[in-house]
Amino acid sequence: MSDIRVLLYYKYVPIENAQAYAQEHLDFCKSIGLKGRILIADEGINGTVSGDYETTQKYMDWVHSDERFADLWFKIDEENQDAFKKMHVRYKKEIVHLGLEDNDFDSDINPLETTGAYLSPKEFKEALLDEDTVVLDTRNDYEYDLGHFRGAIRPDIRNFRELPQWVRDNKEKFMDKRVVVYCTGGVRCEKFSGWMVREGYKDVGQLHGGIATYGKDPEVQGELWDGKMYVFDERIAVDINHVDPTVVGKDWFDGTPCERYVNCGNPFCNRRMLTSEENEHKYVRGCSAECRAHEKNRYITETGLSLQEWANRLEALGETLPAVALQA
């Protein structure tokens, strides 16, 4: 029987003295033994936390006792172990950074003023089956590669803040179309769908509650989702489709079915890639020849691989260890 609960939640709401509230929030979480990661900003709160039933209930009751969060929606997963090792609460300027200022676009989006139409899981499923509707995944490329809705467009982005520019560069795919978007729990879609509305798209919808809610809906049961959903905690991947689950993830190196993620060993790359343990060792956790031979490759130090063993593995791949690595 599962004795751990994982809570996923967010709410856009103005928070005065958000930095002070972040410290207050952290103190309370630590006092009850909660673990997780929470962002608090002037525009709202976004978090994922885990703990036993009593601890998570104390936390939800405490949050709901604040009138600003009285109606905050907690999405709950039951698990066998904690999803986090520590408790982090951080203040940031935004709970979701759309990257508009970085790209000289207009000022940021306020979802309380502008956002796309909410779609229930049933309505979103109907949109998936509609050939005239464009379904856009608003997550990062590595999240999509692990799992996604059938027929959804995969943006070529590694960070959410790159999405507005990518859409502008691919405008022909979305012009004069009904567009529906989705993300893990809904927090990213709130801003991005609002941005699309402001850009002039006339019919923009978003999956209310995100993929996490779609997978729990008793009517749709995650149907038309392929693969698993990427999550930013120790679980990495969770099941969504309870009707006809499939594996869509492919090993970075040989293309075989895979749902195991690692980070590239080169800390200056750090790409998330799917790979088996066998290929991780074979390719010394490097996503490219350059990363495999990088003098800072963390795989080498973590495993204690000797220079000769390192060179031998690269030689087996038809690659060589550069002099700078040999001198490191």
VOVEX-528671 format. One record per residue (C-alpha): residue number from 0; x, y, z. Coordinates in nm, 4 decimals, always signed. Layout:
VOVEX-528671
+-----+----------+----------+----------+
| num |       xx |       yy |       zz |
+-----+----------+----------+----------+
| NUM |        X |        Y |        Z |
...
+-----+----------+----------+----------+
end
This chain:
VOVEX-528671
+-----+----------+----------+----------+
| num |       xx |       yy |       zz |
+-----+----------+----------+----------+
|   0 |  +0.0000 |  +0.0000 |  +0.0000 |
|   1 |  +0.1307 |  +0.3457 |  -0.0975 |
|   2 |  +0.2175 |  +0.5588 |  +0.2052 |
|   3 |  +0.3714 |  +0.8609 |  +0.0286 |
|   4 |  +0.1839 |  +1.1352 |  -0.1526 |
|   5 |  +0.3303 |  +1.3690 |  -0.4142 |
|   6 |  +0.1555 |  +1.7038 |  -0.4526 |
|   7 |  +0.1793 |  +1.9033 |  -0.7751 |
|   8 |  +0.0279 |  +2.2526 |  -0.7741 |
|   9 |  +0.0448 |  +2.6149 |  -0.8780 |
|  10 |  -0.1564 |  +2.9320 |  -0.8584 |
|  11 |  -0.1120 |  +3.2697 |  -1.0203 |
|  12 |  -0.1993 |  +3.5243 |  -0.7529 |
|  13 |  -0.0257 |  +3.8477 |  -0.6441 |
|  14 |  +0.1980 |  +3.7896 |  -0.3408 |
|  15 |  +0.3173 |  +4.0914 |  -0.1473 |
|  16 |  +0.6609 |  +4.0629 |  +0.0148 |
|  17 |  +0.7139 |  +3.7382 |  -0.1749 |
|  18 |  +1.0734 |  +3.7023 |  -0.0595 |
|  19 |  +0.9691 |  +3.7116 |  +0.3062 |
|  20 |  +0.6855 |  +3.4694 |  +0.2342 |
|  21 |  +0.9305 |  +3.2279 |  +0.0700 |
|  22 |  +1.1291 |  +3.2125 |  +0.3940 |
|  23 |  +0.8120 |  +3.1671 |  +0.5993 |
|  24 |  +0.7048 |  +2.8888 |  +0.3652 |
|  25 |  +1.0417 |  +2.7147 |  +0.3923 |
|  26 |  +1.0378 |  +2.7321 |  +0.7721 |
|  27 |  +0.6941 |  +2.5699 |  +0.7883 |
|  28 |  +0.7813 |  +2.2952 |  +0.5400 |
|  29 |  +1.0930 |  +2.2041 |  +0.7354 |
|  30 |  +0.9027 |  +2.2073 |  +1.0642 |
|  31 |  +0.6695 |  +1.9303 |  +0.9436 |
|  32 |  +0.9355 |  +1.7300 |  +0.7540 |
|  33 |  +0.8049 |  +1.7963 |  +0.4027 |
|  34 |  +1.0386 |  +1.7547 |  +0.1034 |
|  35 |  +1.0213 |  +1.9097 |  -0.2382 |
|  36 |  +1.0831 |  +2.2104 |  -0.4580 |
|  37 |  +0.8733 |  +2.5287 |  -0.4455 |
|  38 |  +0.9042 |  +2.8564 |  -0.6355 |
|  39 |  +0.7453 |  +3.1697 |  -0.4936 |
|  40 |  +0.7268 |  +3.4911 |  -0.6933 |
|  41 |  +0.5396 |  +3.8177 |  -0.6978 |
|  42 |  +0.3026 |  +3.6542 |  -0.9489 |
|  43 |  +0.2261 |  +3.3338 |  -0.7551 |
|  44 |  +0.3416 |  +2.9928 |  -0.6365 |
|  45 |  +0.4456 |  +2.6715 |  -0.8135 |
|  46 |  +0.5597 |  +2.3534 |  -0.6416 |
|  47 |  +0.5970 |  +1.9796 |  -0.6179 |
|  48 |  +0.6350 |  +1.8286 |  -0.2705 |
|  49 |  +0.6192 |  +1.4836 |  -0.1119 |
|  50 |  +0.5703 |  +1.3240 |  +0.2277 |
|  51 |  +0.3550 |  +1.0768 |  +0.4153 |
|  52 |  -0.0212 |  +1.1227 |  +0.4403 |
|  53 |  -0.0143 |  +1.3151 |  +0.7688 |
|  54 |  +0.2631 |  +1.5510 |  +0.6553 |
|  55 |  +0.1095 |  +1.6303 |  +0.3182 |
|  56 |  -0.2307 |  +1.6840 |  +0.4786 |
|  57 |  -0.0802 |  +1.9320 |  +0.7268 |
|  58 |  +0.0785 |  +2.1161 |  +0.4375 |
|  59 |  -0.2393 |  +2.1335 |  +0.2288 |
|  60 |  -0.4408 |  +2.2508 |  +0.5306 |
|  61 |  -0.1824 |  +2.5198 |  +0.6071 |
|  62 |  -0.1762 |  +2.6453 |  +0.2475 |
|  63 |  -0.5569 |  +2.6465 |  +0.2232 |
|  64 |  -0.5818 |  +2.8431 |  +0.5490 |
|  65 |  -0.4305 |  +3.1407 |  +0.3637 |
|  66 |  -0.7155 |  +3.3209 |  +0.1837 |
|  67 |  -0.4900 |  +3.3793 |  -0.1175 |
|  68 |  -0.4649 |  +3.0031 |  -0.1676 |
|  69 |  -0.7982 |  +2.8866 |  -0.0277 |
|  70 |  -0.8959 |  +2.7385 |  -0.3650 |
|  71 |  -0.5498 |  +2.6155 |  -0.4690 |
|  72 |  -0.5788 |  +2.2849 |  -0.6584 |
|  73 |  -0.3463 |  +2.0069 |  -0.5401 |
|  74 |  -0.2921 |  +1.7226 |  -0.7872 |
|  75 |  -0.2083 |  +1.4127 |  -0.5817 |
|  76 |  -0.0048 |  +1.1032 |  -0.6742 |
|  77 |  +0.0306 |  +0.8082 |  -0.4399 |
|  78 |  +0.3811 |  +0.6588 |  -0.4362 |
|  79 |  +0.5915 |  +0.4113 |  -0.2411 |
|  80 |  +0.8830 |  +0.6464 |  -0.1746 |
|  81 |  +0.9609 |  +1.0163 |  -0.1488 |
|  82 |  +1.0036 |  +1.2044 |  -0.4741 |
|  83 |  +1.2607 |  +1.4390 |  -0.3187 |
|  84 |  +1.5600 |  +1.4171 |  -0.0874 |
|  85 |  +1.5507 |  +1.7729 |  +0.0502 |
|  86 |  +1.3249 |  +2.0753 |  +0.0887 |
|  87 |  +1.3867 |  +2.3833 |  -0.1256 |
|  88 |  +1.1779 |  +2.7016 |  -0.1366 |
|  89 |  +1.3147 |  +2.9763 |  -0.3581 |
|  90 |  +1.2050 |  +3.3254 |  -0.4490 |
|  91 |  +1.2180 |  +3.4137 |  -0.8183 |
|  92 |  +1.0892 |  +3.7070 |  -1.0175 |
|  93 |  +0.8490 |  +3.4746 |  -1.2032 |
|  94 |  +0.7239 |  +3.1226 |  -1.1378 |
|  95 |  +0.7366 |  +3.0681 |  -1.5147 |
|  96 |  +0.9822 |  +3.2564 |  -1.7351 |
|  97 |  +0.8545 |  +3.2979 |  -2.0898 |
|  98 |  +1.1692 |  +3.4747 |  -2.2066 |
|  99 |  +0.9934 |  +3.7736 |  -2.3607 |
| 100 |  +1.2310 |  +4.0377 |  -2.2244 |
| 101 |  +1.5328 |  +3.8294 |  -2.3290 |
| 102 |  +1.4079 |  +3.8413 |  -2.6880 |
| 103 |  +1.3055 |  +4.2061 |  -2.6923 |
| 104 |  +0.9404 |  +4.1064 |  -2.7072 |
| 105 |  +0.6679 |  +4.2847 |  -2.5158 |
| 106 |  +0.6350 |  +4.2666 |  -2.1392 |
| 107 |  +0.5439 |  +3.9417 |  -1.9655 |
| 108 |  +0.2006 |  +3.7784 |  -1.9730 |
| 109 |  -0.0348 |  +3.7944 |  -1.6730 |
| 110 |  -0.2549 |  +3.4796 |  -1.6887 |
| 111 |  -0.5081 |  +3.6471 |  -1.4606 |
| 112 |  -0.5741 |  +3.8914 |  -1.7453 |
| 113 |  -0.5028 |  +3.6908 |  -2.0623 |
| 114 |  -0.4977 |  +3.3155 |  -2.1129 |
| 115 |  -0.6359 |  +3.0497 |  -2.3456 |
| 116 |  -0.9696 |  +2.8739 |  -2.2957 |
| 117 |  -0.9620 |  +2.5881 |  -2.0440 |
| 118 |  -1.0360 |  +2.2416 |  -2.1835 |
| 119 |  -1.1416 |  +1.9467 |  -1.9688 |
| 120 |  -0.9688 |  +1.6114 |  -2.0352 |
| 121 |  -1.2742 |  +1.5013 |  -2.2380 |
| 122 |  -1.2707 |  +1.8213 |  -2.4448 |
| 123 |  -0.8963 |  +1.7913 |  -2.4971 |
| 124 |  -0.9352 |  +1.4320 |  -2.6180 |
| 125 |  -1.1940 |  +1.5520 |  -2.8692 |
| 126 |  -0.9430 |  +1.8131 |  -2.9879 |
| 127 |  -0.6796 |  +1.5426 |  -3.0326 |
| 128 |  -0.9183 |  +1.3560 |  -3.2628 |
| 129 |  -1.0036 |  +1.6659 |  -3.4660 |
| 130 |  -0.7916 |  +1.6786 |  -3.7826 |
| 131 |  -0.8395 |  +2.0547 |  -3.8113 |
| 132 |  -0.6963 |  +2.1265 |  -3.4642 |
| 133 |  -0.3231 |  +2.1823 |  -3.4076 |
| 134 |  -0.1957 |  +2.0268 |  -3.0840 |
| 135 |  +0.1240 |  +2.1890 |  -2.9556 |
| 136 |  +0.3439 |  +2.0482 |  -2.6792 |
| 137 |  +0.4808 |  +2.3457 |  -2.4836 |
| 138 |  +0.7439 |  +2.1452 |  -2.2948 |
| 139 |  +1.1141 |  +2.0955 |  -2.3653 |
| 140 |  +1.2275 |  +1.8538 |  -2.6337 |
| 141 |  +1.3521 |  +1.5900 |  -2.3885 |
| 142 |  +1.0153 |  +1.5892 |  -2.2114 |
| 143 |  +0.8378 |  +1.5288 |  -2.5420 |
| 144 |  +1.0781 |  +1.2498 |  -2.6374 |
| 145 |  +0.9836 |  +1.0457 |  -2.3299 |
| 146 |  +0.6112 |  +1.0816 |  -2.3912 |
| 147 |  +0.3545 |  +1.3005 |  -2.5651 |
| 148 |  +0.0013 |  +1.3164 |  -2.6990 |
| 149 |  -0.0495 |  +1.1333 |  -3.0261 |
| 150 |  -0.0071 |  +1.3721 |  -3.3179 |
| 151 |  +0.1238 |  +1.6628 |  -3.1091 |
| 152 |  +0.3842 |  +1.8957 |  -3.2581 |
| 153 |  +0.7305 |  +1.8731 |  -3.1031 |
| 154 |  +0.8951 |  +2.2163 |  -3.0732 |
| 155 |  +1.2693 |  +2.2101 |  -3.1336 |
| 156 |  +1.3537 |  +2.3759 |  -2.8012 |
| 157 |  +1.5592 |  +2.2845 |  -2.4963 |
| 158 |  +1.4098 |  +2.5565 |  -2.2723 |
| 159 |  +1.0555 |  +2.6900 |  -2.2371 |
| 160 |  +1.1729 |  +3.0484 |  -2.2895 |
| 161 |  +1.2699 |  +2.9537 |  -2.6480 |
| 162 |  +0.9104 |  +2.8656 |  -2.7378 |
| 163 |  +0.7730 |  +3.2093 |  -2.8402 |
| 164 |  +1.0509 |  +3.2593 |  -3.0932 |
| 165 |  +1.0099 |  +2.9031 |  -3.2239 |
| 166 |  +0.6379 |  +2.9638 |  -3.2810 |
| 167 |  +0.7115 |  +3.2895 |  -3.4600 |
| 168 |  +0.9665 |  +3.1115 |  -3.6807 |
| 169 |  +0.7082 |  +2.8423 |  -3.7635 |
| 170 |  +0.4039 |  +3.0654 |  -3.7880 |
| 171 |  +0.2740 |  +2.8920 |  -4.1021 |
| 172 |  +0.1943 |  +2.5821 |  -3.8942 |
| 173 |  -0.0473 |  +2.7757 |  -3.6728 |
| 174 |  -0.1951 |  +3.0543 |  -3.8857 |
| 175 |  -0.5747 |  +3.0400 |  -3.9193 |
| 176 |  -0.5891 |  +2.7203 |  -3.7127 |
| 177 |  -0.7460 |  +2.6241 |  -3.3843 |
| 178 |  -0.4488 |  +2.5624 |  -3.1507 |
| 179 |  -0.4587 |  +2.3696 |  -2.8240 |
| 180 |  -0.1565 |  +2.3455 |  -2.5950 |
| 181 |  -0.0569 |  +2.1293 |  -2.3008 |
| 182 |  +0.2136 |  +2.0908 |  -2.0380 |
| 183 |  +0.2813 |  +1.8825 |  -1.7245 |
| 184 |  +0.0520 |  +2.0472 |  -1.4702 |
| 185 |  -0.0803 |  +2.3526 |  -1.6533 |
| 186 |  +0.1418 |  +2.6292 |  -1.5185 |
| 187 |  +0.3390 |  +2.6846 |  -1.8395 |
| 188 |  +0.0284 |  +2.6742 |  -2.0598 |
| 189 |  -0.1371 |  +2.9508 |  -1.8600 |
| 190 |  +0.1274 |  +3.1959 |  -1.9793 |
| 191 |  +0.1957 |  +3.0541 |  -2.3217 |
| 192 |  -0.1672 |  +3.0294 |  -2.4291 |
| 193 |  -0.2080 |  +3.3906 |  -2.3145 |
| 194 |  +0.0904 |  +3.4886 |  -2.5262 |
| 195 |  -0.0690 |  +3.3226 |  -2.8307 |
| 196 |  -0.3923 |  +3.5098 |  -2.7672 |
| 197 |  -0.1981 |  +3.8353 |  -2.7497 |
| 198 |  -0.0171 |  +3.7434 |  -3.0710 |
| 199 |  -0.3509 |  +3.7411 |  -3.2477 |
| 200 |  -0.4449 |  +3.3736 |  -3.2626 |
| 201 |  -0.8223 |  +3.3637 |  -3.2474 |
| 202 |  -0.8920 |  +3.0139 |  -3.1102 |
| 203 |  -0.6473 |  +2.9007 |  -2.8411 |
| 204 |  -0.7204 |  +2.6320 |  -2.5819 |
| 205 |  -0.5215 |  +2.4688 |  -2.3016 |
| 206 |  -0.5536 |  +2.1378 |  -2.1182 |
| 207 |  -0.6778 |  +2.2419 |  -1.7733 |
| 208 |  -0.4653 |  +2.0778 |  -1.5061 |
| 209 |  -0.2156 |  +1.9498 |  -1.7599 |
| 210 |  -0.1135 |  +1.5964 |  -1.8477 |
| 211 |  -0.1153 |  +1.4983 |  -1.4799 |
| 212 |  -0.4915 |  +1.5572 |  -1.4635 |
| 213 |  -0.5601 |  +1.3955 |  -1.7997 |
| 214 |  -0.4033 |  +1.0701 |  -1.6802 |
| 215 |  -0.6271 |  +1.0557 |  -1.3729 |
| 216 |  -0.9564 |  +1.1424 |  -1.5402 |
| 217 |  -1.1839 |  +0.8368 |  -1.5093 |
| 218 |  -1.3453 |  +0.9013 |  -1.8465 |
| 219 |  -1.0378 |  +0.9355 |  -2.0697 |
| 220 |  -0.7906 |  +0.7323 |  -1.8544 |
| 221 |  -0.4937 |  +0.8842 |  -2.0349 |
| 222 |  -0.5956 |  +0.7499 |  -2.3761 |
| 223 |  -0.4086 |  +0.8919 |  -2.6795 |
| 224 |  -0.1011 |  +0.9579 |  -2.4665 |
| 225 |  +0.2088 |  +0.7661 |  -2.5792 |
| 226 |  +0.5059 |  +0.6918 |  -2.3526 |
| 227 |  +0.5484 |  +0.8344 |  -2.0024 |
| 228 |  +0.5317 |  +1.1835 |  -1.8557 |
| 229 |  +0.8592 |  +1.3462 |  -1.7546 |
| 230 |  +0.8587 |  +1.4912 |  -1.4016 |
| 231 |  +1.1210 |  +1.7055 |  -1.2298 |
| 232 |  +1.1830 |  +1.4872 |  -0.9261 |
| 233 |  +1.3398 |  +1.1547 |  -0.8295 |
| 234 |  +1.0702 |  +0.9589 |  -1.0163 |
| 235 |  +1.1721 |  +1.1036 |  -1.3560 |
| 236 |  +0.8861 |  +0.9282 |  -1.5376 |
| 237 |  +0.5256 |  +0.8464 |  -1.4462 |
| 238 |  +0.2515 |  +0.6505 |  -1.6235 |
| 239 |  -0.0345 |  +0.8378 |  -1.7905 |
| 240 |  -0.2078 |  +0.6047 |  -2.0380 |
| 241 |  -0.4068 |  +0.3367 |  -1.8561 |
| 242 |  -0.5815 |  +0.2070 |  -2.1684 |
| 243 |  -0.3142 |  +0.1096 |  -2.4223 |
| 244 |  +0.0288 |  +0.2215 |  -2.2930 |
| 245 |  +0.3227 |  +0.2279 |  -2.5333 |
| 246 |  +0.6933 |  +0.3115 |  -2.5250 |
| 247 |  +0.7977 |  +0.5932 |  -2.7587 |
| 248 |  +1.1316 |  +0.6913 |  -2.6055 |
| 249 |  +1.4364 |  +0.5947 |  -2.8113 |
| 250 |  +1.7923 |  +0.5383 |  -2.6989 |
| 251 |  +2.0061 |  +0.8381 |  -2.7967 |
| 252 |  +2.2756 |  +0.6110 |  -2.9353 |
| 253 |  +2.1047 |  +0.3196 |  -3.1102 |
| 254 |  +1.7384 |  +0.4117 |  -3.1352 |
| 255 |  +1.6083 |  +0.1135 |  -2.9381 |
| 256 |  +1.3058 |  +0.1605 |  -2.7069 |
| 257 |  +1.4176 |  +0.3321 |  -2.3861 |
| 258 |  +1.2684 |  +0.5295 |  -2.0943 |
| 259 |  +1.5834 |  +0.5867 |  -1.8869 |
| 260 |  +1.7202 |  +0.9426 |  -1.8704 |
| 261 |  +2.0719 |  +1.0625 |  -1.7851 |
| 262 |  +2.2525 |  +1.3942 |  -1.8274 |
| 263 |  +2.5438 |  +1.4185 |  -2.0675 |
| 264 |  +2.8688 |  +1.3846 |  -1.8748 |
| 265 |  +3.0033 |  +1.7109 |  -2.0141 |
| 266 |  +2.8834 |  +1.9735 |  -1.7601 |
| 267 |  +2.8951 |  +2.2428 |  -2.0283 |
| 268 |  +2.6450 |  +2.0452 |  -2.2339 |
| 269 |  +2.4343 |  +1.8616 |  -1.9735 |
| 270 |  +2.1860 |  +1.7407 |  -2.2379 |
| 271 |  +1.9091 |  +1.5129 |  -2.1106 |
| 272 |  +1.9233 |  +1.1940 |  -2.3129 |
| 273 |  +1.7538 |  +0.8564 |  -2.3043 |
| 274 |  +1.9947 |  +0.5657 |  -2.2903 |
| 275 |  +2.0412 |  +0.2180 |  -2.1490 |
| 276 |  +2.2993 |  +0.1486 |  -1.8791 |
| 277 |  +2.4996 |  -0.0504 |  -2.1337 |
| 278 |  +2.5203 |  +0.2416 |  -2.3762 |
| 279 |  +2.5858 |  +0.4907 |  -2.0987 |
| 280 |  +2.9028 |  +0.2979 |  -2.0163 |
| 281 |  +2.9936 |  +0.2296 |  -2.3780 |
| 282 |  +2.9723 |  +0.5974 |  -2.4699 |
| 283 |  +3.1074 |  +0.7241 |  -2.1339 |
| 284 |  +2.7834 |  +0.9225 |  -2.0939 |
| 285 |  +2.8770 |  +1.1653 |  -2.3722 |
| 286 |  +2.6115 |  +1.2667 |  -2.6221 |
| 287 |  +2.8739 |  +1.3426 |  -2.8887 |
| 288 |  +3.2363 |  +1.2673 |  -2.9663 |
| 289 |  +3.3281 |  +1.6095 |  -2.8298 |
| 290 |  +3.1462 |  +1.5477 |  -2.5014 |
| 291 |  +3.2847 |  +1.1956 |  -2.4646 |
| 292 |  +3.6390 |  +1.3316 |  -2.4875 |
| 293 |  +3.5811 |  +1.6462 |  -2.2812 |
| 294 |  +3.8369 |  +1.6837 |  -2.0024 |
| 295 |  +3.5600 |  +1.7663 |  -1.7522 |
| 296 |  +3.3456 |  +1.4623 |  -1.8357 |
| 297 |  +3.1823 |  +1.3742 |  -1.5007 |
| 298 |  +3.1416 |  +1.0084 |  -1.5927 |
| 299 |  +3.5195 |  +0.9625 |  -1.5796 |
| 300 |  +3.5577 |  +1.1019 |  -1.2288 |
| 301 |  +3.2394 |  +0.9389 |  -1.0956 |
| 302 |  +3.3395 |  +0.5916 |  -1.2129 |
| 303 |  +3.7147 |  +0.6248 |  -1.1532 |
| 304 |  +3.7896 |  +0.5298 |  -1.5127 |
| 305 |  +4.1624 |  +0.5365 |  -1.5854 |
| 306 |  +4.3009 |  +0.7386 |  -1.8747 |
| 307 |  +4.3888 |  +0.4166 |  -2.0563 |
| 308 |  +4.0392 |  +0.2740 |  -2.0105 |
| 309 |  +3.8912 |  +0.6034 |  -2.1266 |
| 310 |  +4.1124 |  +0.6052 |  -2.4347 |
| 311 |  +4.0285 |  +0.2400 |  -2.5076 |
| 312 |  +3.6547 |  +0.3043 |  -2.5031 |
| 313 |  +3.6890 |  +0.5981 |  -2.7379 |
| 314 |  +3.9144 |  +0.3964 |  -2.9661 |
| 315 |  +3.6478 |  +0.1264 |  -2.9863 |
| 316 |  +3.4137 |  +0.3980 |  -3.1178 |
| 317 |  +3.6692 |  +0.5188 |  -3.3727 |
| 318 |  +3.7446 |  +0.8279 |  -3.1650 |
| 319 |  +4.0527 |  +0.9564 |  -2.9861 |
| 320 |  +4.1230 |  +1.1198 |  -2.6526 |
| 321 |  +4.2698 |  +1.4690 |  -2.7141 |
| 322 |  +4.5889 |  +1.5815 |  -2.5482 |
| 323 |  +4.4055 |  +1.8336 |  -2.3301 |
| 324 |  +4.2101 |  +1.5488 |  -2.1678 |
| 325 |  +4.5249 |  +1.3470 |  -2.1140 |
| 326 |  +4.6785 |  +1.6432 |  -1.9309 |
| 327 |  +4.3693 |  +1.7128 |  -1.7170 |
+-----+----------+----------+----------+
end
